[in-house]
Amino acid sequence: MYQARYDDIMSDGADNAKERERSLFDQSIMMLEEARDEGGYSYKGIEAVLFTSRLWMLVIEDLGSPANGLPPELRASLISIGIFILKELEAIRQEKSTDYDSIIEITRTIRDGL
């Protein structure tokens, strides 16, 4: 009896965690789209870059944890993608780029895979 409840809680916890992750990726995408649409280097752009950078740093940290249950090859690929996104965000932050679309598209793809 207790095992069934524990399994339900753990399953629900994983579902809730995935939904929170999707929600954070949605927030990032929305902020990046608003910054892109506003154009140039704006306050919305700064907010979007900071939020998305923090999100991807957390994702990379989680992927690097031995407790992460994903296969090592997938984790390595996702970490590489995260590093690419962080580099692109830094280029935007330094006003060397305004290419929000690449980051939006990659983040959308990752979100849809959750």
N, C-alpha and C positions, 0 to 999 in steps of 0.2 A: 504494500500500500504506500509506504513512504517513498519507495524507489520510483513509483509511477509519478508521484507529485514532484519529486526532485527532477525527474526527466522532463516533466512539463515546464517547470520553472526554468531549467537550463535551456530548453528549446525556445521558450518565450524570451529569455534573456538574449539569446543569439538573434532572434528575429527583431527584438527591440534595438539591439546594437546595430544591426544592418540598416534599420529604418533611420536611426540617428545619423549613421554615416551618409546615407542617401540625402538626408535633409541638409547636412553640412555641405555636401557637394552641390546640391541645388542652390544653397545660399551663395556659394562661391561663384557658380555659373551666373546667377542673377547679377551679382555685384560686378563681375567682369564684363557682362553684356552692357550694363549701365555705363561703366567706365568707357568702354569702346564707343558706345553711342554718343557719349558726351564729347568725345574726341580730345586730342591733346593730352596734356598732363594736368589732371584735375584732382580735387579732393576725393572724388569718387574713385579715381584711379589709385590713389594712395591707399584708401581703405580696402579696395579690392585686392591689391597686391599684398598688403599686410595680412589680410584674412586668409587668402589663398596660400601664402607662404607658410603661415602657421599650420594650416590644415595639412599641407603636404609634408611638413616637417614631422607632424604627429604620425601621419601615415607611414613615412619612412622609418621612424623610430619603432612603430609597432611591427612593421615588416622585418626589421632587423632583430627582433626579439626571438630568442629560441623557443618561447612559448607559442609563437604564431604557428597555427596549424596548416598553413598553406605549404605546398611542395616548394622545396628550396629554389628550383628553377623559376617558378612563377614569382616567388618573393624577389629574387634577383632582378627579374625583368621589371617588376613594378617599382623597385627601388631605382632602377635606371631611368624609368619614365619620370619618377618623382624628382630626381636630380636634374633632368632636362627641364622640367617645368620650373624648378627653382632658379635655374640659370636664365630662363626666359623672363621670369618675373623680375629678376635682378636687372636685366637689360631694360625692362620697362621702368623700373624704379630709378635707374640712372639716366633715364630719358634718351636711351640709345635705340629704343624700339617702341612701337605701339601695336605690336602683333598680339592682340588679345585672342584672336580667333583660333590660333593653334592651341593655346592653353584651354580655351573653352571647349574645343572639340575633343581634346584628349581627356579632359576632366569629365565630360559628358559620357564618353565611351567607358571610362572606369566606373562611373556611377551606374550606368546601365548594366554593367557586369556584376553588380552586387546582388 
